[in-house]
Structures are given as C-alpha cells and as structure tokens.
Amino acid sequence: MSATVNVRRAGAGDRAVLARLLSDMQAHYGSPDPPGGADRVAGLLTRDGERLPFALLAEHNGKTLGFATLSPVLYGGAFQWLLFLKDLYVTEQARGLGIGRALLTAMARIAVAEDYCRIDWTTDATNEGAQRLYDRLGIPRHAKPFYRLSGEDLRKFAEG
C-alpha cells in the first residue's frame, strides 16, 4: 500500500461523496438506484445522535474510495447493543489497497470504544471476494439460517 488508509465517520459535509459511493455500489451490484435514493440515504447516515445508523468513509491518497454502513441494534439476549454491518463497499479501482481491512478495523475499534458487544453481518453466497477477505483476516464464519420477508411474501404474510 503506497499511503495510509484513513477511516472516519461520515458527517453532514460528506453527504455528496457518500451518495456518489452509494450509487456506485448500486451500479456494481446491478441494483435499482431510485432518483434521489442515494441522497436520502446519505442524509440519514450522516445525522447526529445516539445509536443512529451511520457510515464510515475510507480515504486513500486524498480520495474517498470506500465506505461501510452500520446500524445499532438492541440485542435482547444479552441486553446490550450490537452493530449490524449492512454494506461494506470499496470502489473497483481501489480493491487490494487495504481499504476493506481498514474499514473493518475501524468498526471493531468503534464497537469496543462505544460498548457494542459485537458486529454481525451477512454476505451473499456468490460474493467470493468479500468472503476471501473475511477468511484471510481470520473473521469466524457462523452457520446460522437467514430468513427474509419482503415484497409479495411480506404482504401475504401480513395479511395472514
């Protein structure tokens, strides 16, 4: 790595760059990016307050090249807070520079400093690059079934 990766919490002044990265991630995964959606989410992730969803930005050589979005979740089993990592994204041209590792390390430091008991996340079975990173860093995998209600399934279930 030619320069240090700096990771910091995104603030209100970072909304435009965060929105650009969110849109880039949506395009990378072939997901819809509704008009104004990335801007709205960037606004939500840069609010001030206790235990709100937030974003971390990773900078390398003066450019913001990656981010992570995290949401605090009250973990009833231990009566503690945990962090749920929803997205960790590094721009295609910046992969291999240590940005993913730097984001994960920053998350762990925040979790310890702010008294979160753990960080949970999932990855798609086909996202082999992310899985290689997590395995290489020695992050344990857990075999836990994953369920989701969305779209038509959610509507039908809600109707009984």
Secondary structure as UniProt FT lines:
FT   STRAND          5..9
FT   HELIX           12..14
FT   HELIX           15..28
FT   TURN            29..30
FT   TURN            35..36
FT   HELIX           37..45
FT   TURN            50..51
FT   STRAND          54..60
FT   TURN            61..62
FT   STRAND          63..75
FT   TURN            76..79
FT   STRAND          80..90
FT   HELIX           92..94
FT   TURN            95..96
FT   HELIX           99..113
FT   TURN            114..115
FT   STRAND          116..120
FT   TURN            125..126
FT   HELIX           128..136
FT   TURN            137..138
FT   HELIX           151..159
//
